[in-house]
C-alpha cells in the first residue's frame, strides 16, 4: 500500500504523499484507508490484483 501511495505521489504530486503518509512512512491518522471493504491501519498492507482501495478524507461538520 505504501508503494502505491508513493507511485501515485510521483504522478500527482508530493502533497498527496504528505497527506496520506507520516514522515516515517506510516499511514496518516487523518485519512481513513479502506482495502477491500476493510479499514487499513498499516502502510505495509499487501495489495493484490483486483484490490479495491478507497482513501476517505476527514469530514467536519457543525450543528444541525
Secondary structure, 3 states (H helix, E strand, C coil): CHHHHHHHHHHHCHHHHHHHECCCCCECCCCEEEECCEEECCCCCCCCCCCCEEEECCCCCCCC
